[in-house]
Amino acid sequence: MPGAIDPDAADIAYDLISAIIAEYSTLIALAEPADAERLRAERARYIVERQDLGRTDPDRVRAILAEYPAVLVSVRTGG
């Protein structure tokens, strides 16, 4: 349902996406060149999503808060 985005929820979503980007950046720094390219491509999706977060509807913010903690764990653990 469209409406105003809760600023606190948006801040948490932004921080969560930033943490995912940071994890990818660490992996890229340690990766072989071919793997680094793949990781850069994966990271790019989250960079765009973070840039677009202010224009996102509240349902997308809720989805990020629900889904991305698992994404963060997956990136951290190499899953």
SELO-489930 format. One record per residue (C-alpha): residue number from 1; residue in three letters; x, y, z. Coordinates in steps of 0.02 Angstrom, whole numbers, plus 50000, padded with zeros to 5 digits. Layout:
# residues N
seq=NUM, type=Ala, px=X, py=Y, pz=Z
...
This chain:
# residues 79
seq=1, type=Met, px=50000, py=50000, pz=50000
seq=2, type=Pro, px=50080, py=50165, pz=49947
seq=3, type=Gly, px=50107, py=50298, pz=50077
seq=4, type=Ala, px=50239, py=50383, pz=50178
seq=5, type=Ile, px=50396, py=50286, pz=50216
seq=6, type=Asp, px=50434, py=50271, pz=50401
seq=7, type=Pro, px=50600, py=50365, pz=50418
seq=8, type=Asp, px=50665, py=50244, pz=50550
seq=9, type=Ala, px=50625, py=50094, pz=50443
seq=10, type=Ala, px=50706, py=50177, pz=50293
seq=11, type=Asp, px=50863, py=50214, pz=50395
seq=12, type=Ile, px=50874, py=50034, pz=50452
seq=13, type=Ala, px=50849, py=49973, pz=50274
seq=14, type=Tyr, px=50985, py=50092, pz=50213
seq=15, type=Asp, px=51105, py=50029, pz=50347
seq=16, type=Leu, px=51065, py=49849, pz=50304
seq=17, type=Ile, px=51098, py=49876, pz=50119
seq=18, type=Ser, px=51258, py=49969, pz=50163
seq=19, type=Ala, px=51316, py=49821, pz=50267
seq=20, type=Ile, px=51285, py=49704, pz=50120
seq=21, type=Ile, px=51384, py=49820, pz=50006
seq=22, type=Ala, px=51526, py=49827, pz=50132
seq=23, type=Glu, px=51533, py=49637, pz=50143
seq=24, type=Tyr, px=51542, py=49625, pz=49954
seq=25, type=Ser, px=51680, py=49756, pz=49952
seq=26, type=Thr, px=51782, py=49653, pz=50075
seq=27, type=Leu, px=51757, py=49497, pz=49971
seq=28, type=Ile, px=51808, py=49591, pz=49813
seq=29, type=Ala, px=51968, py=49652, pz=49895
seq=30, type=Leu, px=52016, py=49472, pz=49936
seq=31, type=Ala, px=51955, py=49388, pz=49777
seq=32, type=Glu, px=52043, py=49328, pz=49622
seq=33, type=Pro, px=52009, py=49440, pz=49471
seq=34, type=Ala, px=51874, py=49330, pz=49392
seq=35, type=Asp, px=51782, py=49312, pz=49557
seq=36, type=Ala, px=51802, py=49497, pz=49593
seq=37, type=Glu, px=51709, py=49540, pz=49432
seq=38, type=Arg, px=51564, py=49427, pz=49478
seq=39, type=Leu, px=51558, py=49500, pz=49653
seq=40, type=Arg, px=51560, py=49678, pz=49584
seq=41, type=Ala, px=51411, py=49636, pz=49475
seq=42, type=Glu, px=51317, py=49564, pz=49624
seq=43, type=Arg, px=51362, py=49715, pz=49731
seq=44, type=Ala, px=51302, py=49835, pz=49596
seq=45, type=Arg, px=51122, py=49781, pz=49623
seq=46, type=Tyr, px=51128, py=49834, pz=49804
seq=47, type=Ile, px=51214, py=49999, pz=49763
seq=48, type=Val, px=51071, py=50042, pz=49645
seq=49, type=Glu, px=50941, py=49987, pz=49771
seq=50, type=Arg, px=51020, py=50095, pz=49906
seq=51, type=Gln, px=51022, py=50245, pz=49787
seq=52, type=Asp, px=50838, py=50217, pz=49747
seq=53, type=Leu, px=50784, py=50187, pz=49927
seq=54, type=Gly, px=50712, py=50363, pz=49950
seq=55, type=Arg, px=50596, py=50334, pz=49802
seq=56, type=Thr, px=50544, py=50161, pz=49861
seq=57, type=Asp, px=50370, py=50125, pz=49925
seq=58, type=Pro, px=50343, py=50069, pz=50106
seq=59, type=Asp, px=50307, py=49890, pz=50051
seq=60, type=Arg, px=50481, py=49879, pz=49973
seq=61, type=Val, px=50561, py=49946, pz=50133
seq=62, type=Arg, px=50467, py=49813, pz=50232
seq=63, type=Ala, px=50525, py=49679, pz=50110
seq=64, type=Ile, px=50706, py=49736, pz=50127
seq=65, type=Leu, px=50691, py=49728, pz=50317
seq=66, type=Ala, px=50616, py=49554, pz=50306
seq=67, type=Glu, px=50730, py=49478, pz=50173
seq=68, type=Tyr, px=50899, py=49563, pz=50182
seq=69, type=Pro, px=50958, py=49505, pz=50353
seq=70, type=Ala, px=50969, py=49331, pz=50276
seq=71, type=Val, px=51057, py=49404, pz=50124
seq=72, type=Leu, px=51185, py=49486, pz=50238
seq=73, type=Val, px=51217, py=49321, pz=50328
seq=74, type=Ser, px=51233, py=49231, pz=50162
seq=75, type=Val, px=51360, py=49355, pz=50095
seq=76, type=Arg, px=51458, py=49349, pz=50258
seq=77, type=Thr, px=51465, py=49161, pz=50259
seq=78, type=Gly, px=51497, py=49141, pz=50074
seq=79, type=Gly, px=51330, py=49057, pz=50047
